[in-house]
Amino acid sequence: MAQRTDPRLVNLVGAWTLGMADAIKDATEAAAGMTGAAPAALVALREFLGGRTTEDLAQAVGITHSGAVRLINRLVEAGLVERRPGPDGRSGSIVLTARGRALSRKVGGSRAEAIEAALEGLDGDDGQALLRLVEGLTAGITLSRVRARARHDEPAAWLCRLCDFGACGRPEGRCPAASTARGE
Protein backbone atom coordinates (compact mmCIF):
# COMPACT_ATOMS: atom_id res chain seq x y z
CA MET A 1 0.00 0.00 0.00
CA ALA A 2 1.36 3.42 -1.00
CA GLN A 3 2.24 5.84 1.75
CA ARG A 4 -0.29 8.63 2.09
CA THR A 5 0.68 12.27 2.31
CA ASP A 6 0.73 13.63 5.86
CA PRO A 7 -2.91 14.63 6.61
CA ARG A 8 -1.77 17.82 8.35
CA LEU A 9 0.19 18.86 5.24
CA VAL A 10 -2.86 18.13 3.08
CA ASN A 11 -5.07 20.21 5.35
CA LEU A 12 -2.68 23.16 5.64
CA VAL A 13 -1.98 23.27 1.90
CA GLY A 14 -5.74 23.19 1.31
CA ALA A 15 -6.33 26.04 3.74
CA TRP A 16 -3.47 28.12 2.34
CA THR A 17 -4.50 27.63 -1.29
CA LEU A 18 -8.12 28.46 -0.49
CA GLY A 19 -6.98 31.62 1.29
CA MET A 20 -4.81 32.55 -1.69
CA ALA A 21 -7.65 31.87 -4.12
CA ASP A 22 -9.95 34.11 -2.05
CA ALA A 23 -7.33 36.88 -1.88
CA ILE A 24 -6.66 36.71 -5.62
CA LYS A 25 -10.39 36.66 -6.45
CA ASP A 26 -11.11 39.62 -4.17
CA ALA A 27 -8.14 41.65 -5.46
CA THR A 28 -8.74 41.02 -9.16
CA GLU A 29 -12.49 41.60 -8.97
CA ALA A 30 -11.93 44.86 -7.08
CA ALA A 31 -9.35 46.00 -9.64
CA ALA A 32 -11.58 45.11 -12.60
CA GLY A 33 -14.74 46.45 -11.01
CA MET A 34 -16.32 43.23 -12.32
CA THR A 35 -16.93 39.83 -10.83
CA GLY A 36 -16.79 36.26 -12.05
CA ALA A 37 -14.67 35.42 -15.07
CA ALA A 38 -14.15 39.03 -16.19
CA PRO A 39 -10.75 39.61 -14.50
CA ALA A 40 -9.32 36.36 -15.88
CA ALA A 41 -10.75 37.13 -19.32
CA LEU A 42 -9.05 40.53 -19.37
CA VAL A 43 -5.66 39.09 -18.39
CA ALA A 44 -5.98 36.11 -20.73
CA LEU A 45 -6.87 38.39 -23.65
CA ARG A 46 -3.76 40.46 -22.96
CA GLU A 47 -1.37 37.57 -22.37
CA PHE A 48 -2.38 34.91 -24.89
CA LEU A 49 -5.94 35.10 -26.20
CA GLY A 50 -5.99 38.41 -28.05
CA GLY A 51 -7.57 37.92 -31.46
CA ARG A 52 -8.94 34.48 -30.58
CA THR A 53 -12.54 33.26 -30.58
CA THR A 54 -15.37 33.25 -28.08
CA GLU A 55 -14.97 29.47 -27.70
CA ASP A 56 -11.26 29.88 -26.86
CA LEU A 57 -12.15 32.44 -24.20
CA ALA A 58 -14.86 30.16 -22.78
CA GLN A 59 -12.39 27.28 -22.44
CA ALA A 60 -9.64 29.43 -20.96
CA VAL A 61 -11.75 30.93 -18.19
CA GLY A 62 -13.92 27.85 -17.61
CA ILE A 63 -17.37 29.03 -18.64
CA THR A 64 -19.92 27.89 -21.19
CA HIS A 65 -20.03 29.33 -24.69
CA SER A 66 -23.24 31.22 -23.86
CA GLY A 67 -21.60 32.50 -20.67
CA ALA A 68 -18.65 33.72 -22.73
CA VAL A 69 -20.99 35.52 -25.14
CA ARG A 70 -22.63 37.30 -22.19
CA LEU A 71 -19.22 38.13 -20.70
CA ILE A 72 -17.96 39.54 -24.01
CA ASN A 73 -21.14 41.60 -24.33
CA ARG A 74 -20.43 43.10 -20.87
CA LEU A 75 -16.82 43.80 -21.80
CA VAL A 76 -17.86 45.40 -25.12
CA GLU A 77 -20.46 47.57 -23.35
CA ALA A 78 -17.77 48.66 -20.87
CA GLY A 79 -15.47 49.64 -23.76
CA LEU A 80 -12.85 47.04 -22.78
CA VAL A 81 -12.96 44.72 -25.81
CA GLU A 82 -13.93 44.83 -29.46
CA ARG A 83 -15.29 42.10 -31.69
CA ARG A 84 -13.49 41.77 -35.01
CA PRO A 85 -13.80 39.42 -37.97
CA GLY A 86 -12.09 36.07 -37.51
CA PRO A 87 -9.59 34.47 -39.88
CA ASP A 88 -12.10 32.30 -41.74
CA GLY A 89 -14.92 34.78 -42.27
CA ARG A 90 -17.39 32.72 -40.22
CA SER A 91 -15.82 33.29 -36.83
CA GLY A 92 -15.09 36.40 -34.86
CA SER A 93 -12.14 37.42 -32.77
CA ILE A 94 -11.94 39.36 -29.53
CA VAL A 95 -9.33 42.02 -28.82
CA LEU A 96 -8.74 44.38 -25.94
CA THR A 97 -9.16 48.10 -26.44
CA ALA A 98 -6.54 50.47 -25.01
CA ARG A 99 -8.78 50.87 -21.97
CA GLY A 100 -9.07 47.07 -21.68
CA ARG A 101 -5.27 46.66 -21.84
CA ALA A 102 -4.80 49.23 -19.09
CA LEU A 103 -7.42 47.58 -16.88
CA SER A 104 -5.89 44.17 -17.58
CA ARG A 105 -2.50 45.42 -16.35
CA LYS A 106 -4.21 46.78 -13.22
CA VAL A 107 -5.88 43.39 -12.59
CA GLY A 108 -2.54 41.62 -13.04
CA GLY A 109 -0.85 44.02 -10.64
CA SER A 110 -3.56 43.49 -8.04
CA ARG A 111 -3.11 39.72 -8.32
CA ALA A 112 0.64 40.09 -7.80
CA GLU A 113 0.11 42.35 -4.77
CA ALA A 114 -2.26 39.84 -3.14
CA ILE A 115 0.28 37.05 -3.59
CA GLU A 116 3.20 39.21 -2.44
CA ALA A 117 1.29 40.03 0.75
CA ALA A 118 0.98 36.32 1.53
CA LEU A 119 4.69 35.75 0.88
CA GLU A 120 5.90 38.82 2.77
CA GLY A 121 7.43 36.92 5.70
CA LEU A 122 9.69 34.70 3.59
CA ASP A 123 13.40 35.44 3.58
CA GLY A 124 15.55 34.87 0.49
CA ASP A 125 16.44 31.25 1.25
CA ASP A 126 12.86 30.29 2.11
CA GLY A 127 11.59 32.12 -0.96
CA GLN A 128 14.01 30.25 -3.23
CA ALA A 129 13.07 26.92 -1.60
CA LEU A 130 9.39 27.69 -2.08
CA LEU A 131 10.06 28.67 -5.71
CA ARG A 132 11.62 25.26 -6.41
CA LEU A 133 8.72 23.48 -4.71
CA VAL A 134 6.09 25.51 -6.54
CA GLU A 135 7.79 24.89 -9.89
CA GLY A 136 7.46 21.15 -9.26
CA LEU A 137 3.89 21.45 -8.00
CA THR A 138 2.93 23.55 -11.03
CA ALA A 139 4.44 20.96 -13.35
CA GLY A 140 2.51 18.25 -11.51
CA ILE A 141 -0.85 19.94 -11.73
CA THR A 142 -0.19 20.74 -15.40
CA LEU A 143 0.58 17.09 -16.13
CA SER A 144 -2.65 16.11 -14.40
CA ARG A 145 -4.59 18.55 -16.59
CA VAL A 146 -2.83 17.38 -19.78
CA ARG A 147 -3.81 13.80 -18.95
CA ALA A 148 -7.40 14.89 -18.26
CA ARG A 149 -7.55 16.58 -21.66
CA ALA A 150 -6.23 13.41 -23.33
CA ARG A 151 -9.14 11.54 -21.72
CA HIS A 152 -11.48 14.31 -22.93
CA ASP A 153 -12.15 15.09 -19.27
CA GLU A 154 -10.87 18.64 -19.55
CA PRO A 155 -10.65 20.74 -16.39
CA ALA A 156 -12.91 23.75 -16.12
CA ALA A 157 -10.36 26.49 -16.82
CA TRP A 158 -6.79 26.98 -17.99
CA LEU A 159 -4.15 27.17 -15.27
CA CYS A 160 -2.42 30.23 -16.74
CA ARG A 161 -5.55 32.35 -17.18
CA LEU A 162 -4.34 35.02 -14.70
CA CYS A 163 -0.59 34.56 -15.19
CA ASP A 164 2.01 37.17 -16.01
CA PHE A 165 3.91 35.37 -18.77
CA GLY A 166 6.94 37.63 -18.41
CA ALA A 167 7.22 36.97 -14.68
CA CYS A 168 6.99 33.19 -15.07
CA GLY A 169 9.69 33.13 -17.73
CA ARG A 170 7.46 31.73 -20.46
CA PRO A 171 9.12 33.72 -23.27
CA GLU A 172 12.49 32.23 -22.23
CA GLY A 173 11.09 28.70 -21.87
CA ARG A 174 11.21 28.72 -18.03
CA CYS A 175 7.46 28.33 -17.34
CA PRO A 176 6.91 24.94 -15.66
CA ALA A 177 3.32 24.76 -16.94
CA ALA A 178 4.24 25.44 -20.56
CA SER A 179 7.29 23.15 -20.46
CA THR A 180 5.25 20.32 -18.96
CA ALA A 181 2.42 20.79 -21.46
CA ARG A 182 4.95 20.59 -24.32
CA GLY A 183 6.33 17.36 -22.81
CA GLU A 184 9.77 18.71 -21.96
Buried (B, 14 or more C-beta within 10 A) or exposed (E): EEEEEEEEEEEEEEEEEEEBEEBBBEBBBBBBEBEBBBBBBBBBBBBBBBEBBBEBBBBBBBBEEEBBBBBBEBBBEBEBBBBEEBEEEEEBBBBBBEEBBBBBBBBBBBBBEBBEEEEEEEEEEEEEEEEEEEBEEBBEBBBEBBEEEEEEEEBEBBBBBBBBBEEBBBEEEEBBBBBBBEEE
